[in-house]
């Protein structure tokens, strides 16, 4: 192993918690040398609970064994292969989630047929028996059974067995949103089976992890607005389940409500007026419930929220009359689980009159390939890069080694300024300041010392921005009537095509502006 690889591994592993390392080793040793059957006879009568649909999931099953996930459609000829791996890990995970049970106009008979087919092949399931898909599938099966008032002994037995697998394989080695999803699902399983063991485990996980994973300003600590929406959705589901079926009288329900209120406040603050979220870190269209759905769901079940003041998430949103500016001035987080992190310190998004102008390119894949690597790198974000060095070392699909850290932060009503040390090995600090005015935005970039390497500022334009004129020190976006003026000390301006993600496995070509400069750069965006 070369020294670079050793350095990457060391700077990745050193941030892990002992619990993660311990459980990873424990599961490897146990699963290799001690094969345990988690089958456990269900000796109790299951009585249906109350459930109301919050909203329908996107259509992912078209009938006739045709499934569509992450913009990839496949029809099974003959038997359904629940281990089908032609489209990668995320597609097979989605197949095993069973979200389609809760899509609109889904026939009960068809749902039961698919569940029973799954049960028939239970002994050969692979990815579907991992804790994360068990967690999501458990919730989806329970919702489907409840809303259709179905009591089926065979289904309940397999569902119960899968919960035994889950409760004995909690994802403590990963933590983060995976552990929360385990907790949400155990909560559903506990209510459905009236099971004290599942409930105690769910309570322990949710009480600890909601406190850990929801920041003071209401953000989910993985700092992906998409995952924030996913987590919030399941919190609202747990609240509704508990309130419709009064089984336990403890403090967990109150904690869920308080957390939901905080997360709704944060989501409201960072959702653009047009309804979309910033695509920072691992965020993609078409995966999570949109903000409007979540706000409406919360109102239906009586959850209220106030205006949020963005703080420890490091995100800021300026909403003026004609434009909205979202900026990322925060640290990589969480330090021990940065799998969804990008090298995007000081990146920003700009919408004018509810239309995206300068955008985060988003993500189109979770496969560990060159495309995912590119989509996480500095050059794919609206920030500054020195030479070919990354601000934050993203690698291996979901790994992060050395990472940029905010070492100075200032803000007032109309500006925010910070410094990061992502280039400290070069002896350079990068400071960026955003100043917002009614008719313009001023961005000041300053490097702490000169270097012979190229200093590059990137500006990714939305695919709808077509008519672009480049001058000596300015850019004109003709159709949008927007001008970007740069200080005279720039070296050159270039335009380059890039792939903008419309969702997983779906991209379109757009243009990005590349500005080469020396030490300092002032950018004025006139709106």
N, C-alpha and C positions, 0 to 999 in steps of 0.2 A: 504494500500500500504506500503511495507516494505521500510526501509531506503535506501537500495541499489537501488531500483527502483526510488525512489525520487531523489537520487543523479544522476542517469543516465538521468532522465528527465531534471533536473536543468542544468546539464552540457551540455545538447543538446540544450535546448531552449535558453539559455543565449547567444548563438552565432547567433541566428536568427536576421534578420533585422526587425525593426518595420513594414515595408511594408509587409513582409511575414505574420506576425501575424495578421495585420489589414485586409488584403485581405482574409485570411483564415476565420476569423470571419465574415467578410462581406458576403462572398459567402455562408457560412453555413446558416446565418440568412436569406439572400435574397431568396435562393433556397428553404428554408423550408416554409417561410411565404408569398412569393410573386412569384407565378408561372407565368412566362412571356412566351408568344409565340414569337419566333423570326422569324416566317414566314413573309416574306416581298415580295410583288409582284415585279418581275423583269420586269420593263417597258422600256427596251431598247434592241436594236438589238445588238447581239454579233457578232463581225466580227473576223474571225480567225486571229491568230498571227503567226509569223514565229517561228519555233522551229527545232532544229537539235538534234538528239540523241547524247549524250555524250558517253555512253556505256550502254550495257544491264545489267539489274539486274539478279542475280542468279535465276534459275528456281525454282519457288515455287508453280506453278499450273501445274498439269500434265494432265488436262482435266478430263472429267467425274466426276466433283465435288470432285476431289482429290487435297488436299492442303498439302504442306510440309513447315513447319516453325520450326526453332530452332531444326532441326533434329528429328521432330515428324511429322509423316504422318497420315492424316485422310481423309477418303472418306465418304462424306455425302450420306446416303441412303434417297432418296426422296428429300425434300426441304433442301436448305442450311440454317443452323442456324447461323446467323451472330453474335449470342450471345453465341456460343458454348464455355463452360467453362471447359471441361474435362481436358485440358492440362495447365490450369493456365492463369494468366493475360497476360503474354508476348505473348503467342500463339494467344490469341484472339485479342490482339492489332495488331499483324502482319496480321491476317486475315482481319482486318479493314483498314489497311494501303493501300491495293491494289497495292503493289509493283509489283505484277505479271503482271500488265498491261504493264509494260516496260521490260519484259523479252524477250529474242530473240525468233523469230518465233511465237509470240503470235498472234492469229487470231483476226482480228478486230471484226468479228461477235461474237466471244466468249466473248471478252471484253465488248461489248455492252450488251450482254445477262446477264453478271454478274453485271454490273452496274445497269441495269434495275431491276434485281432481288433485288438488294440492295434497290433501290428506292421504290419498291413495299412493302418492309418491313420496310420502314423508320420510321413508327410510333412506332415500337416495339424495335428499336435499343437501346442498353444500352451503353456499353463501346465505341462503335463507335461514340457516340456523345460527348465524352470527348474531351477537347481542343487539346490534343496531337495527337490522331489518326485523328481528323478532319484536323489538320495541315498537316500531311504527306499524307493523302488521297487526300486533295485538290490539292497538287502539282502533285500527280500521275495521278489524273483524268485530270487535265489541260494538262499535257504532252501528255497523250494518245489522248485527243481530238485534240490537235494542230498537232501532228505528222501525224494523220490520216485525218486531215481537216474535222472534224466532227462538225456540228452545230446542237444541239438537244435541243429544248426548255425545255423539261421536265428535262433533265439532268442538264441544266444550272440553272433551278429554284431551284432544290434541292441543287445543289452546292452553289448557292447564299445564300440560307437559312442557310446552314451549316456555311458559312462565317459570317453570322449574329450572330450565336451562338458563334463562335470563338471570334469575336471582342468584344463581351459582357462578355466573360469569359476568358480573357487573364490570363495566369498562373503566375501572380505576387506573388502568395502565395508560388510558388516553385522557381521561377527565374532560373538561370543557363541555361542549354541547352534547357530545355522546352520552356523558354521564347524566346530564339533565334529561335527555330523552329516555334513558333507562328508568329514571325516577318517575317521569310522567306516565310511562306505560305501566309500571308497577302499581301506580296509583289507580289506573283504570282496572288492572287485573284484580287488585285488592277489593275494589267496590263490586266488581262483577261476581267474584267468587266468595265475597265476604270472608276474605282470608287475612288473618291477623299477621302472619309472617310477611306476606307481600306488603301489607300496609305499613308495618313497622320499618321495613327496608325503604319503602317509598318516602315515608316521613323523614327518615334520617337523611336520605340523599337530598330531598327537596329543601328541607330546612337549611342544610349547610350550603348547598350549591347555589341557591337563589341569593343568599347573602354574599357568597363569594363572586358569583358571575354577573350580578347586576350592579353596575357602578353607581356612584352617588347621583349622577345626573340622569340615570335611568337606562343607559346604554348596556347592551349585552357586551361582556368584556372581550369577545373575539373581534369586535369592531367591524363586523360585516352587517350592514343594514338588512341584507337578505336573511341571515341567520337570526337576527333580532326579530324579524317578522315571524319566522318559523317557531322560535321559542315562545314568543308572545301568544301565538295561536294555540299552542298546547297548554299554556297557563290558563287561557280563557276556557278551553275545553274542560280542564280539571275543575275550574270554578263552577261551570254549569253542571257537571256531573255531580259534584258534591251538594249543590243547592237543590237540585231536582230530587236527590235521593239522600235524605238526611240519615246518615249512618254513624258518623263520628262527630263528637263534639270536642274539638281541641282548637289549638291556635293556628293550625296549618291553613285553613281556609282564609282566615284573616290575613295571614302572610301572603298567600297567593293573590288576594285582592289588592293589597298594598303594592306588591311587586308589579302587578298588571298596570296599575295606575301610573307608576313611575315610568314603566316602559312605553306606555301610550303617550305620555307627555314628551318623552324623548323622540319617539317616532313622529309625532306631530311636528316637532321642531325641525327635524331634518328631512321631512318629506317636502318636495317641491310643490308649489301651488298647482301644478299640472297633474299631480298625483303620483309621480315616480319618485324613486329613492336614488341617492347617489350610488354609483356602482363601485364603491371603494372596497378594497380587499376582495375576498371571494364573494362577489355578488353577481347574480345573473337574472335575466328576465324569465318569467314563466315557471319559477320554482316555488316561491313562497306566496302565501296570500298577499294581495296588494293592501296598502295602508287603508284604503277606503273600506275594504271588507272587514278589516280588523276593528276599525273605529265603529262601524255599524254593529258588529258582533258585541263589542264591549257595551254599547248603549243598550242593546237588547237584554243583556243580563245585569244591567244596573251598575256598571263600573264607570266611574267618573275620573277625569284627569284635569290637571291644571297646566298652565304654561310652564315649560321647562327652561331653566337656564343651563345651557351647555357648559360643561366644566371638565371633569376628569376623563371623559372620552377623548379629549383633544380635538374634537370636531367643533367647527363653528359654522353657523349659517347666517348670512346677512340677507334679509328680505327687504328690498326697496320697491319703489313704485313700479319700475320697469324691468328690474332684473333681480335675480337671486344668485348669490355667490356662496358656495359651499367650500370650506377649506379644511385640510387635514394638518393639524399642528401637534399631533400627539405621538406618544411612544408606541413601539411595537407591543402588542399585547394579545393575550397574556403571555408572560415570559416563558412559562412552562408548556404552553400549548399554542404555538403560533402557526399551526398548520394552514390557516386561511389568510395569512399575512402576505402582503405585497411590499415591494420596495418602493413606497410611494410617499415618503415624508415630504410635506409641503405641497403636495398635489392639490388640485382644486377642480371644481366644476362650475360652469356658468350657464344659467338659463336666462334668456331675454324674452320678455312677454310670453312666458310659459313654454318657450321652445328651447331645446338644448342647443348650445352653441359650442362651448368648449367642454369636452366630455372625458370621463374615464372610459377607456376602451372595453372594460369588463372582461369576463372570462367566457371561453367557449368549450373548455374541456377540463376534466379532472384526471385524465390519463397522464402518467408520468413520462411526458415526451417533450420535445423541443418547443412545441407550441405553448404548452403550459408554462414552461420555463420563461419564454418570451413574455407571456401575458403577466407574469409576476415581477418582471425586471423594471429597473428605474426608467429605462427609455420608453416604456409603455405607459408612462404617467406624466402629468403636467408639472414637472419639477426639473431640477438641475442635476446633471451628471458631469463628473470630472473624468475625462478619458473614457475608459471602458469599465471603470470600477463601479460596482453596485453600492448604493448607500447602505443597503441591508443585504446580506448574503442569503438569498433565497435559492434553494436547491432541492433536488430529489422529489419534486412534486409537492411535498407538504413539509419540507424541512426549512429551518432558518438557523444560520450560524451567527456570525457577527451582525449586530444590528445597530442602526442609527438610534441615538438617544437625544431627547430634548434636554439641553443644558441651560437654556435661558428662555423665559416666556414673558411677554408683556401684552396687555390689551386694554383698550378703552372703547368708548362707544363706536368709533368709526375706524378703528384699526386693530390689527393683531400682528404680533411680531414674535419670532422665535429663532433659536439657533440650534442646529443639530451637529453631532460629532461623527457622522457616518464616514467621513473622510479623514479621521484623526490619524490614521497610519501615514497619511501624506502631510500631516501637520496642518491640516486645513479645516476650518469650521465654516459652515454655510449658514448664513442668516437670510431669512426672507420676511418681508413686511408687506402686508396687504392694507391699503388705505381705500376706503369706500366713500364715494361721493355720489350725489344724485345722478350725475351724467357720465361718470367715469370710475374706473378702478385703476389704482396705481399699485404696481408690484415692484418692490425693490429687492434685488438679489445682491448679496455681497459675500465674497469669499475672503477669508482672513489673510491670505497671502497669495502672491502670484505663483503661477506654475506654467511650465511649458506645455502641459497637456491641454487638450481641447476642453473648454468649459461650455456646456451645451444646455440650453433651456428648451423644453419641449412643450408644444401646445397642440393637443389633439382636437381636431374639429369634428363636429357631428357629420355623418354622411350626407345630410341634406344641404350642408354648406358646400356649394359647387364653384361659384364665381369668385375666384381669389386672385387679387393682383398684388404682386410683390414689388416694392420699391427699394430704395437704398437702405432706409431704416424704418420702413413701415409696411404694414399689411392692410389691404382693404378687402373686407368681405362685402362685396358689392350689393348682393341681393338683400343682405341683412342691414346694410347701411351702418356697418361697424368698422371702426379704424383702430388698428393696434400700432402704436408708435413706440419705437425703441430708442434708447439713448445713443448718441453719436459714436460711442466707443465700441459698438459692436463690430465684429469682424465680417460676418456675412449671414444672410438669411437663405434657408433652403426650404423646399417643399417636398414631402415624401409621402407615398401611399402607405397605409397601414390597414389591418383588418379589424373592423369594429364588430364586437360580439353582439348579435341580436338575441342570443341565448346559447345554450349548449349546442355545439355542433352546427351553428348557424352564424355565419359572418357576412359582412358586406364591406366593400372597399370605401375608405374615407381618406382624408388628407390630414397630415400633421405638419406643423410649422416647426422648423429646427433653427434656433438662433445661436450662433457661435459668438462668444464674447470673452473679454478679458477682465477678470476679477469682479467687476460690478456691472449690473444691468438694470436699467429702469424700463419697465413696460407699462405703457398707458393704454388702457382699453376704453375708447370713447363710445358711449352707447347713446 
